[in-house]
Amino acid sequence: MANGVITGRLTDNTGAIVRDALVTLTKTDTGLTVKVQTNADGIYLFPSLQTGPYKVQVSQAGFKTAETSLTLTVGQTANIDLMLEVGSSTETVNVESTGLADLETNDATISYTVGTR
């Protein structure tokens, strides 16, 4: 099969480069998935791809996920520049307490031991 290339640059809605974003490429007819991260210039590259239909999905903390679809043809270099929009951040913090078994919570009495000095 002939090879093609998918590449592009990621920016935010102000035009700033988005580095270290996760770019997921899925060949939609087979389900094959490949992941790369954008470099310091916001560039991603998927070389030596088979022809056919693909979905490109980009995610980065603090941004909405962006995706697009395309069909790669013989010898094609598809340049897919994407813009990420700022999204709401959702953060979950799980707190588990351990080691509080010696704490008396049923009695408010304060006590201490006085030494002989």
C-alpha positions as CSV (number, residue, x, y, z in Angstrom):
1,M,0.0,0.0,0.0
2,A,1.2,3.5,-0.7
3,N,2.1,5.8,2.2
4,G,0.8,9.2,3.2
5,V,1.6,11.6,6.0
6,I,-0.6,13.5,8.4
7,T,1.0,16.5,10.1
8,G,-0.1,19.8,11.6
9,R,0.3,22.5,14.2
10,L,-1.7,23.2,17.3
11,T,-2.5,26.6,18.6
12,D,-5.0,28.0,21.0
13,N,-7.7,30.6,20.1
14,T,-5.2,33.5,20.7
15,G,-2.7,31.9,18.2
16,A,-0.3,30.7,20.9
17,I,1.5,27.4,20.4
18,V,0.1,24.4,22.3
19,R,3.0,22.0,23.2
20,D,2.8,18.5,24.7
21,A,-0.8,18.0,23.6
22,L,-1.9,14.4,23.0
23,V,-2.8,13.8,19.4
24,T,-4.6,10.5,18.7
25,L,-4.9,9.2,15.1
26,T,-7.5,6.5,14.5
27,K,-7.9,4.7,11.2
28,T,-11.6,4.5,11.2
29,D,-12.1,1.4,9.0
30,T,-9.7,-0.8,11.1
31,G,-9.8,0.9,14.5
32,L,-5.9,1.1,14.6
33,T,-4.9,3.9,16.9
34,V,-1.6,5.8,17.2
35,K,-0.7,8.5,19.7
36,V,1.9,11.3,19.6
37,Q,2.6,14.5,21.5
38,T,3.1,17.9,20.0
39,N,6.7,19.2,20.1
40,A,7.9,22.6,21.5
41,D,6.6,24.2,18.2
42,G,3.2,22.7,18.5
43,I,3.9,20.3,15.6
44,Y,2.7,16.7,15.4
45,L,3.6,14.2,12.7
46,F,2.3,10.8,11.7
47,P,4.6,9.5,8.9
48,S,4.2,6.4,6.6
49,L,0.4,5.9,6.9
50,Q,-1.7,3.6,4.8
51,T,-4.3,5.3,2.7
52,G,-7.9,5.5,3.9
53,P,-10.2,7.2,6.4
54,Y,-8.7,8.7,9.6
55,K,-9.9,10.7,12.6
56,V,-7.5,13.1,14.3
57,Q,-8.3,13.9,18.0
58,V,-6.4,16.4,20.2
59,S,-6.6,16.8,23.9
60,Q,-4.8,18.9,26.4
61,A,-5.6,19.9,30.0
62,G,-7.5,23.1,30.2
63,F,-8.8,22.9,26.6
64,K,-11.8,21.4,24.9
65,T,-11.1,18.3,22.8
66,A,-10.8,19.0,19.1
67,E,-11.2,16.5,16.3
68,T,-11.5,16.2,12.6
69,S,-11.8,13.5,9.9
70,L,-10.1,13.0,6.6
71,T,-9.4,10.4,3.9
72,L,-5.7,10.1,3.1
73,T,-4.9,9.3,-0.5
74,V,-1.8,7.9,-2.2
75,G,1.3,9.9,-1.5
76,Q,-0.6,12.7,0.2
77,T,0.8,14.9,2.9
78,A,-2.3,16.2,4.8
79,N,-1.5,19.3,6.7
80,I,-4.2,19.5,9.5
81,D,-3.7,22.6,11.7
82,L,-6.0,22.7,14.6
83,M,-7.1,25.4,17.1
84,L,-7.9,24.4,20.7
85,E,-10.5,26.4,22.6
86,V,-10.1,27.0,26.3
87,G,-12.4,24.7,28.2
88,S,-13.5,24.3,31.8
89,S,-11.2,22.3,34.0
90,T,-12.7,19.5,36.0
91,E,-10.6,18.2,38.9
92,T,-11.4,15.4,41.3
93,V,-9.7,15.1,44.6
94,N,-10.1,12.0,46.7
95,V,-9.1,12.2,50.3
96,E,-8.8,9.1,52.4
97,S,-8.0,9.3,56.1
98,T,-6.0,6.7,57.9
99,G,-4.2,6.7,61.3
100,L,-6.9,8.5,63.2
101,A,-7.9,5.4,65.3
102,D,-6.3,6.8,68.4
103,L,-8.3,10.0,68.3
104,E,-11.3,10.0,70.7
105,T,-14.2,11.7,69.1
106,N,-16.9,10.7,71.6
107,D,-15.5,12.4,74.8
108,A,-14.4,16.0,75.0
109,T,-12.3,15.4,78.2
110,I,-8.8,16.8,78.1
111,S,-6.2,14.9,80.0
112,Y,-2.4,14.8,80.3
113,T,0.2,13.3,82.5
114,V,2.2,15.4,85.0
115,G,5.7,14.3,85.7
116,T,7.5,14.4,89.1
117,R,9.4,17.5,88.4
